[in-house]
């Protein structure tokens, strides 16, 4: 087998049909003229070559020859406006190619659009022998309940407490900053956020000291919502707790008479409002029998599911789970590939800041968003630049912003062209042709704006810009015939196989839910 990088094989014309018998048997030569007849008829009897992605993502197909382009390993991003095929031609082909090989490596998918991806692929992956886990605390996909698992969203703090209670300080800081974001340029009002964060950390530490497995967001919300319980626990911990709990309890007792105490308590409860008593997420994780690290170690395909109607409000819920997965990675749980669809709806500033280090812990993050301006608005200009600098593969499924098209056109550079001009003499029949060497953009902003839906622009570090064909989930055999209907798009795309991928040989006894 050719061991050259997969993307190099695609760009250099790899993927030719193997010669020999159509049935694939060896030792006998095909009859004379069979190859010519097969070629004349478009090779109707030739067997399609099954490609092994080898852990690489399928990006698209070359314009000439329609050979697959597999991206190198590393962080990546994809930009496309709404309806541009981010899921059909982006997230799904990535997932199918990652699931086709390296079954020992886990894959996490942000599936916050009513479980759109899970509903199509979860049952199929389980039938193929892959371990499928779905985090669906709001019962978004009741039909996939057999794959559902209970996870503690405060899992990073529980894991830190079990490793070394002295590490809980850092886990709590990450958790509370996910619940109460720190806006840029507002240091003067930090007091109004730090005090509520401290109260949330105290409530969580109280639960950790009693039962780390029951220290969930719902438990912390219950403590904060009951002033009498909060006071009683603070008085007990001030006398009997660990040095950390004693300090936090005394701080809480001292703050009770402060004029801002009611406001701080209200803000702390507001940060945990999604987990308050009586809400859908209040009991989430209380019966957890598995951890984020366990999912990574078992090489599961993990769907983090949520309702699209509340996607913009549930950012902190998703962020808590992502923080727990990151903590598991830093603790050596194993390899993880993250497909972050619509990632700008989730307050993952800590994940953006960790892009530079996660690669060393066998984690690759693939980010999907609608526009660059949206990333800047959500995370900031410097953070947007950090994302672009750490993503070695960039894809654009069309352009809808004139400024973005102009920026990319400029980045693509110029190419030399020959300009001709014809001049004549009005007093005679003499004409003169002039040739000159000029520079022109490789693709003008107008050309980028007019790029058809069947095409995409790819930039690969070390290779440059590539204009390629998009590939959809309905183009990938054998999976295109096994996917379930898409509930959001209304049915199944008509199968049109253009590439065949291998399927993992995993014992079927290992699949299923918890």
C-alpha positions in Angstrom: 0.0 0.0 0.0 1.2 3.5 -0.9 2.3 5.1 2.4 2.5 8.6 1.1 0.2 11.2 2.9 -3.4 10.7 1.9 -3.8 14.3 0.7 -0.7 14.0 -1.5 -2.1 10.8 -3.0 -5.3 12.6 -4.0 -3.6 15.6 -5.5 -1.1 13.5 -7.5 -3.7 11.2 -9.0 -4.0 8.3 -6.6 -7.0 6.1 -6.6 -6.8 4.4 -10.0 -8.8 1.2 -10.5 -6.9 -2.0 -9.8 -6.2 -4.2 -12.8 -7.2 -7.8 -12.9 -10.5 -9.7 -12.6 -13.6 -7.7 -12.0 -14.4 -10.1 -9.0 -11.2 -9.2 -7.3 -9.7 -12.7 -7.3 -6.0 -13.1 -8.0 -4.0 -15.6 -10.0 -5.9 -15.3 -13.3 -5.6 -12.7 -16.0 -8.6 -11.0 -17.4 -9.4 -11.9 -21.0 -7.8 -9.8 -23.8 -9.9 -6.8 -24.6 -11.8 -6.8 -21.3 -10.0 -3.7 -20.1 -10.7 -1.8 -23.4 -14.4 -2.8 -23.3 -14.7 -1.9 -19.7 -13.1 1.5 -20.4 -15.4 2.1 -23.3 -18.4 1.4 -21.2 -17.3 3.5 -18.3 -16.0 0.4 -16.3 -19.5 -0.7 -15.2 -18.1 -4.0 -13.8 -15.0 -2.5 -12.1 -15.0 -2.7 -8.3 -14.7 0.6 -6.5 -11.6 1.0 -4.5 -12.3 1.4 -0.8 -10.2 4.2 0.7 -8.9 3.9 4.2 -8.8 7.5 5.6 -6.3 6.5 8.2 -7.7 9.0 10.7 -7.8 11.8 8.1 -10.9 13.9 7.3 -12.4 13.8 3.8 -12.4 17.4 2.6 -13.6 17.0 -1.0 -12.7 15.8 -4.5 -10.3 17.1 -7.0 -11.7 18.8 -10.1 -9.7 16.6 -12.4 -10.3 12.9 -11.8 -12.5 13.4 -8.8 -9.9 11.9 -6.5 -10.5 12.3 -2.7 -8.7 15.0 -0.8 -7.9 14.0 2.8 -6.7 16.7 5.1 -3.6 16.5 7.3 -4.1 15.9 11.0 -4.4 19.1 13.0 -7.0 21.8 13.9 -9.2 23.0 11.1 -12.0 25.4 10.4 -14.9 25.7 7.9 -16.8 28.8 7.1 -20.1 28.9 5.3 -23.3 31.0 5.4 -26.6 29.5 6.5 -27.7 26.8 4.1 -24.3 26.4 2.5 -23.9 22.7 3.4 -21.9 23.0 6.6 -23.5 19.8 8.0 -24.2 17.8 4.8 -20.8 18.5 3.1 -18.7 19.4 6.1 -19.5 17.8 9.5 -21.0 14.5 8.1 -18.2 13.7 5.6 -15.7 14.5 8.4 -17.5 12.2 10.8 -17.9 9.3 8.3 -14.2 9.4 7.3 -13.1 9.6 11.0 -15.4 6.7 12.0 -14.2 4.6 9.1 -10.8 4.0 10.6 -9.0 4.2 14.0 -11.9 2.9 16.1 -9.8 3.3 19.2 -10.0 7.1 18.9 -13.0 8.9 20.3 -14.9 11.6 18.3 -17.1 14.2 19.9 -19.7 16.0 17.9 -21.5 19.2 19.0 -25.0 18.3 17.8 -27.1 21.2 19.2 -29.5 21.4 16.3 -32.1 18.9 17.7 -29.7 16.0 17.3 -29.6 16.3 13.5 -26.4 14.3 13.1 -27.2 11.7 15.8 -30.6 10.9 14.4 -29.0 10.1 11.0 -25.9 8.3 12.0 -26.0 6.9 15.6 -27.9 3.7 14.8 -25.8 3.1 11.7 -22.5 3.4 13.6 -23.8 1.0 16.3 -24.7 -1.5 13.6 -21.1 -1.2 12.3 -19.7 -2.0 15.7 -18.7 1.4 16.9 -19.5 2.4 20.5 -22.1 5.2 20.4 -22.8 7.5 23.4 -25.3 10.3 23.4 -25.4 13.1 26.0 -29.0 14.2 25.9 -30.1 15.5 29.3 -33.1 17.4 27.8 -34.6 14.3 26.0 -34.2 15.9 22.6 -33.9 12.5 20.8 -36.2 10.0 22.7 -35.8 7.5 19.9 -32.1 7.1 20.7 -32.5 6.5 24.4 -30.6 3.2 24.2 -27.4 5.2 23.5 -28.0 7.8 26.2 -25.5 8.2 29.1 -25.6 10.3 32.2 -22.6 12.6 32.7 -21.8 15.1 35.4 -21.3 18.6 33.9 -19.1 19.4 36.9 -17.1 16.3 36.1 -13.8 18.3 35.9 -14.1 19.3 39.5 -15.1 15.8 40.6 -12.1 14.3 38.8 -9.8 16.9 40.2 -11.0 16.3 43.7 -10.4 12.5 43.4 -6.9 13.1 42.0 -5.9 15.7 44.5 -8.3 18.0 46.4 -5.8 20.8 46.1 -6.5 20.9 42.3 -10.2 21.8 42.8 -9.4 25.5 42.9 -8.4 25.5 39.3 -11.3 23.3 38.2 -13.8 25.6 40.0 -12.3 28.7 38.4 -12.8 27.2 34.9 -16.3 26.1 35.8 -17.4 29.5 37.2 -15.9 31.4 34.3 -18.0 29.3 32.0 -21.1 30.1 34.0 -20.2 33.8 34.4 -18.2 35.0 31.4 -15.6 37.7 31.8 -16.3 40.4 29.2 -13.3 42.2 27.6 -12.5 45.6 28.9 -14.7 45.5 31.9 -12.2 44.9 34.7 -13.7 47.7 36.9 -16.9 45.6 37.3 -15.1 42.3 38.0 -16.2 42.5 41.7 -19.8 41.9 40.6 -18.8 38.6 39.0 -16.0 37.4 41.3 -18.2 37.3 44.4 -21.0 35.2 42.8 -18.3 32.9 41.4 -17.0 32.4 44.9 -20.4 31.4 46.2 -20.9 28.9 43.4 -17.4 27.4 44.1 -18.3 27.2 47.8 -21.5 25.3 47.1 -19.7 22.9 44.9 -16.9 22.3 47.4 -19.4 21.5 50.0 -20.8 18.7 47.8 -17.3 17.5 46.9 -16.4 17.1 50.5 -19.4 14.9 51.1 -19.8 12.9 47.8 -17.7 13.9 44.7 -20.0 11.8 42.5 -23.0 13.8 43.5 -21.4 17.2 43.1 -23.5 18.3 40.1 -24.7 21.7 38.9 -28.2 20.8 40.1 -26.8 20.1 43.6 -25.0 23.5 43.7 -28.2 25.2 42.5 -30.2 23.6 45.2 -27.9 24.8 47.9 -27.8 28.3 46.6 -31.6 28.5 46.3 -32.1 27.6 50.0 -30.7 30.4 52.2 -31.3 28.4 55.4 -29.3 25.4 54.1 -26.6 27.7 52.8 -26.2 29.4 56.2 -26.3 26.1 58.1 -23.6 24.5 55.8 -21.4 27.7 56.1 -21.6 27.5 59.9 -20.6 23.8 59.9 -17.8 24.2 57.5 -16.4 27.3 59.3 -15.8 25.0 62.3 -15.2 21.6 60.9 -14.3 21.9 57.2 -10.9 21.7 55.4 -8.8 24.8 55.4 -10.1 25.8 52.0 -13.8 25.3 53.0 -13.2 27.1 56.3 -11.9 30.2 54.5 -14.8 30.1 52.0 -17.4 29.6 54.7 -16.1 32.5 56.8 -16.1 34.7 53.7 -19.7 33.8 53.1 -20.8 34.4 56.7 -19.0 37.8 56.7 -20.8 38.8 53.5 -24.3 38.1 54.7 -24.7 41.6 56.2 -23.1 43.4 53.3 -25.4 45.6 51.2 -24.5 43.8 48.0 -25.0 40.3 49.4 -28.6 39.8 48.0 -27.4 41.0 44.5 -24.5 38.6 44.6 -26.7 35.7 45.6 -29.1 36.5 42.8 -26.3 36.6 40.3 -25.0 33.2 41.5 -28.4 31.6 41.2 -28.9 33.2 37.8 -25.7 31.6 36.5 -27.1 28.2 37.5 -30.7 28.9 36.5 -30.6 26.1 33.9 -29.9 23.6 36.7 -32.3 25.1 39.3 -34.9 22.9 41.0 -37.8 22.2 38.7 -35.9 22.5 35.5 -35.0 19.9 32.9 -31.4 19.9 33.8 -31.7 19.9 37.6 -31.2 16.1 37.9 -28.6 15.8 35.0 -25.6 13.8 36.1 -26.9 12.7 39.5 -26.9 9.1 38.4 -23.8 9.2 36.3 -22.0 5.9 36.1 -19.4 6.9 33.6 -17.1 9.9 33.2 -15.9 12.0 30.3 -12.5 10.3 30.5 -14.2 6.9 30.2 -15.8 7.9 27.0 -12.5 9.0 25.5 -10.7 5.8 26.6 -13.3 3.5 25.1 -13.0 5.3 21.7 -16.7 6.2 21.5 -18.5 8.3 19.0 -20.1 10.9 21.3 -23.0 13.2 20.4 -23.6 16.2 22.6 -27.2 16.9 21.8 -29.4 19.9 22.6 -32.6 21.6 21.4 -32.1 24.2 18.6 -34.8 26.4 20.1 -32.7 27.0 23.2 -29.2 26.7 21.7 -28.3 30.4 22.3 -29.3 30.1 26.0 -27.6 26.8 26.8 -24.1 27.9 26.0 -22.9 27.4 29.6 -24.3 23.8 29.7 -22.3 22.9 26.6 -19.2 24.7 27.9 -19.2 22.8 31.1 -19.1 19.5 29.3 -16.3 20.7 27.0 -14.3 21.8 30.0 -14.7 18.4 31.5 -13.5 16.7 28.2 -10.5 19.1 28.2 -9.7 18.2 31.7 -9.8 14.5 30.8 -7.4 15.1 27.9 -4.9 16.9 30.1 -5.1 14.0 32.5 -4.0 11.6 29.7 -7.4 10.0 28.9 -6.4 9.4 25.2 -7.1 10.8 21.7 -10.2 12.9 20.9 -11.4 14.5 17.7 -13.9 17.3 18.2 -16.4 18.4 15.5 -17.7 21.8 16.8 -20.7 22.7 14.6 -22.0 26.2 15.3 -19.3 26.7 17.9 -19.9 30.4 18.2 -23.1 29.7 20.1 -21.0 28.2 23.0 -18.9 30.3 25.4 -15.7 28.3 24.7 -13.1 31.0 25.2 -11.1 28.6 27.3 -11.1 26.0 24.5 -9.9 28.7 22.0 -7.1 29.5 24.4 -6.2 25.8 24.7 -5.9 25.2 20.9 -2.1 25.7 21.2 -1.8 23.0 23.8 -4.5 20.4 23.0 -2.7 19.2 20.0 0.1 17.8 22.3 -2.6 15.8 24.1 -3.8 14.0 20.9 -6.8 16.3 20.4 -7.9 17.9 17.2 -10.6 20.5 17.0 -12.6 21.1 13.8 -14.5 24.4 14.0 -17.6 25.3 11.9 -19.1 28.7 11.8 -21.1 31.0 9.5 -18.8 34.1 9.3 -15.6 35.5 10.5 -17.3 38.6 11.9 -19.4 36.3 14.1 -16.3 34.8 15.6 -14.9 38.3 16.2 -18.1 39.4 17.9 -18.3 36.3 20.1 -14.6 35.9 21.1 -12.8 39.0 20.0 -10.4 40.0 17.2 -7.2 38.5 18.8 -9.0 35.3 19.6 -10.2 35.0 16.0 -6.6 35.4 14.9 -5.5 32.7 17.3 -8.1 30.3 15.8 -6.9 31.0 12.3 -3.2 30.7 13.2 -3.7 27.3 14.8 -6.0 25.8 12.1 -3.7 24.3 9.5 -6.7 23.5 7.2 -9.3 26.1 6.2 -12.4 25.6 4.0 -14.8 28.1 2.5 -18.2 26.8 1.1 -18.9 30.0 -0.8 -18.7 33.7 0.3 -21.5 36.0 1.2 -19.4 38.9 2.7 -17.7 41.3 0.3 -15.0 42.1 2.8 -14.2 38.4 3.4 -14.0 37.7 -0.3 -11.7 40.6 -0.8 -9.5 39.5 2.1 -9.2 35.9 0.8 -8.6 37.1 -2.8 -5.7 39.2 -1.5 -4.3 36.3 0.5 -4.4 34.0 -2.6 -2.0 36.4 -4.3 -1.5 37.3 -8.0 -0.6 35.3 -11.1 1.1 36.4 -14.3 -1.0 36.8 -17.4 -0.4 38.0 -21.0 -2.4 40.9 -22.1 -2.8 41.6 -25.8 -3.8 44.9 -27.5 -4.5 45.6 -31.2 -3.9 49.0 -32.8 -4.4 50.3 -36.3 -3.5 53.2 -38.6 -6.5 55.1 -39.8 -4.6 56.1 -43.0 -3.9 52.6 -44.1 -4.4 48.9 -43.4 -1.5 48.6 -41.0 -2.2 47.0 -37.6 0.0 46.4 -34.6 -0.3 43.7 -31.9 1.2 44.4 -28.5 1.9 41.8 -25.9 2.5 42.6 -22.2 3.0 40.7 -19.0 0.6 41.7 -16.3 -0.5 40.6 -12.8 -4.0 39.6 -11.9 -5.6 38.0 -8.9 -5.7 34.2 -8.9 -9.4 34.6 -8.0 -11.0 38.0 -7.9 -13.5 38.8 -5.1 -16.2 38.7 -7.7 -15.2 35.1 -8.7 -15.2 34.1 -5.1 -18.6 35.5 -4.5 -19.9 33.7 -7.6 -18.3 30.3 -6.6 -21.0 27.6 -7.3 -22.3 25.4 -4.5 -20.6 22.4 -6.0 -17.2 24.0 -5.3 -15.2 25.0 -2.3 -11.9 26.8 -1.6 -9.4 24.9 0.6 -6.2 26.2 2.1 -3.7 23.6 3.5 -0.6 24.7 5.3 2.4 23.8 3.2 0.4 23.3 0.1 -1.5 26.5 -0.5 -5.0 27.2 -1.9 -6.9 24.5 -3.7 -10.2 24.9 -5.6 -12.0 21.6 -5.2 -15.4 19.9 -5.4 -17.5 19.5 -2.3 -18.5 16.0 -1.3 -21.7 15.3 0.6 -22.8 12.6 2.8 -24.8 11.1 0.0 -21.6 10.7 -2.1 -19.9 8.4 0.4 -20.4 4.6 0.1 -21.5 2.4 1.8 -22.7 4.9 4.4 -24.9 6.9 2.0 -27.3 3.9 1.8 -27.3 3.4 5.6 -28.0 6.8 7.0 -31.4 7.5 8.5 -33.6 10.4 7.3 -32.6 13.9 8.3 -35.5 15.3 10.4 -34.6 18.9 9.8 -34.1 18.7 6.0 -37.1 16.4 5.5 -35.9 13.0 4.2 -32.9 11.2 2.8 -30.6 12.6 0.1 -30.6 10.4 -3.0 -27.5 8.2 -3.0 -24.9 9.2 -5.5 -21.7 7.4 -4.6 -18.5 9.1 -5.7 -16.1 7.5 -3.2 -16.1 4.3 -1.1 -14.6 4.2 2.4 -13.6 1.2 4.4 -15.8 0.1 7.3 -14.2 -0.7 10.7 -14.1 -4.3 11.8 -15.1 -3.9 15.4 -16.9 -6.6 17.4 -20.6 -5.7 17.5 -20.7 -6.8 21.2 -19.0 -3.6 22.2 -21.6 -1.2 20.8 -24.6 0.3 22.6 -25.5 2.6 25.4 -24.6 2.6 29.0 
